[in-house]
Amino acid sequence: MKKLFSALLISVLFLATPLSVSAETVVYNPNSKIYHNTSCSSAAKCKVCKKIDKKQAIRNGARACKRCGG
């Protein structure tokens, strides 16, 4: 019974997992180490910002913008 339950649980978890995970692009300021949504007004004003993956921005030590939440 435990093996059947385990097999069922594993199959449900596998089917619930998305097959393709798209990377989230953010606008990253390397000077302030803040990342913004691409639609943030602060990102539009930034002259040194660059678009990178959100995970990469976090690995660089960045935090989310207080206005847009990153």
N, C-alpha and C positions, 0 to 999 in steps of 0.2 A: 504494500500500500504506500509506503514512503517513497519507493522508486517511482511509482506512478505519479504521485503528487509532485515530486521533484522534476520529472520529465514535463509534466503539464506546466509547472511554474516557469521552467526554462523556456518552453515554447511560447508562452504568453509574453514573457519579457523580450524575447527575440522579435516577435511580431510587432510589439509596441515600440520598438526602437526604430527611429527614422533611418532609412538607408542612406540618404544624402543630407548632409548637414552643410548648409551654405555659410561661408564666412561673413561676418558682419563687418562692413567697412565703416571706419570712423575717421574723423579729421583730427590729427594729432599735432600738438604744438610741442616740439622738442625742448623749447626754452622753459616753458612753464610746466611741462609734463602733465598737461590736461588734454583729454580727448573729448570731442564733441560729436553729436549726431551730424550727419551731412547737411541737415536742414537748419542747424542752429545759427542764429544771427551772429553769435560771437565767432563762429568758424568762418563765416563769410568775410569778417573784418580782418582775420588773421593773415599776415603776410608771409610767415615762415611755416605755416601748417602744411602737412602733407597727408594724403589719404593712405591709411594702412589698415591692416586687420586689427580688430579690437583686442584679440588675444595678444598680439604682438605689442600693442600699446601698453597693455597691463604688464607684460614681461619687461617693458622698458621702465616700469615704475610709475606709470601715469595713473591719474585718478580721473573720475568722471567730472564733467562740467556741472556746476551747481545749477545752472540755468536749464539745461536740456537733459541732464542726467546721463549724457554720453550715449 
